[in-house]
Amino acid sequence: MRKPWRSDDFKKYFVIKKVAPDLSFEAFWEAYAYKVGKKERAQKLWEGLSDPDKALALSACPKYRYYLSTKTNMEQAYAETWLRNRRFEDQY
């Protein structure tokens, strides 16, 4: 019979570190994955966002792409439009 895991067992095999999320524009540009439009304008808008808004935008990217691929016949917005209109705050 297998023994249940204890918290001490994890310490033997895993190292858990707290790291700050990558809130760079390049991380957003890769996550958004629609490289059309003016990158410079999108970068300027990105830099104007607060860190919590950047984290929200990064987490919304995959949800937005999934929403577009399964629920609608809409085209993906340019990154600058998506940021300017704060579409990352929409419910997907």
C-alpha positions, 0 to 999 in steps of 0.5 A: 500500500502506498503511503500518502504524501507528506509536506516533508516529502515534497521538500526532498524532491521539489524547490518552490520559489516565489518569483515576480511575473514577467510583465514586460511588453515582449511577454505580452506580445508573445502571449497575444500572438497576433502580430499585426498593427503598430507594435510601437503604439501597443508598447506605448499603451502597455507601458501606460498600464499599471502592474495589476492591469498588465497581469490581468491583460496577460492572463486574459490573452489565452481566454480571448483567443479561445473565445474568438476561436470557439464562440464567434466569427469575429477577427482578433483585434490589433493589440493596440486596439485591445489595450486602448479599449481595455478589452482585457477587462471583458468577460470571455 
